[in-house]
Amino acid sequence: MGKVNLTLQPEIDNDAVDRVRKTLVKMGPYDELSISIESADAHQADRIFSCLDESGYQYQSRGSHDGKTYLINARMKPN
C-alpha cells in the first residue's frame, strides 16, 4: 500500500482538479491519497469531492490542529 501526497495551493482551480484526476488514474487499489489545501480554501473542496466521487473513491476530511490546513484522505471504495 502506497501513500500519495498532494498539496493544492494557492487555490482550487481547474489545474488543481486536473492534478487530482491525473493522480487518481495512477493509483492502485490499496493506495491512499492525502490532499492538503489551505483552510481558507476549504469552501472550494466540493470540486475535489466531486472528482473523488466520480472516480470511485471514499474520503474523509478534517482540519489540521493549527487550523491552517484542510486535509482530505481518500481510498478506492471496496468492491
Stockholm file with secondary structure:
# STOCKHOLM 1.0

chainA/1-79         MGKVNLTLQPEIDNDAVDRVRKTLVKMGPYDELSISIESADAHQADRIFSCLDESGYQYQSRGSHDGKTYLINARMKPN
#=GR chainA/1-79 SS CCEEEEEECSCCCHHHHHHHHHHHHHCCTTCEEEEEEEGGGGGGTHHHHHHHHHTTEEEEEEECTTSSEEEEEEEECCC
#=GC SS_cons        CCEEEEEECSCCCHHHHHHHHHHHHHCCTTCEEEEEEEGGGGGGTHHHHHHHHHTTEEEEEEECTTSSEEEEEEEECCC
//
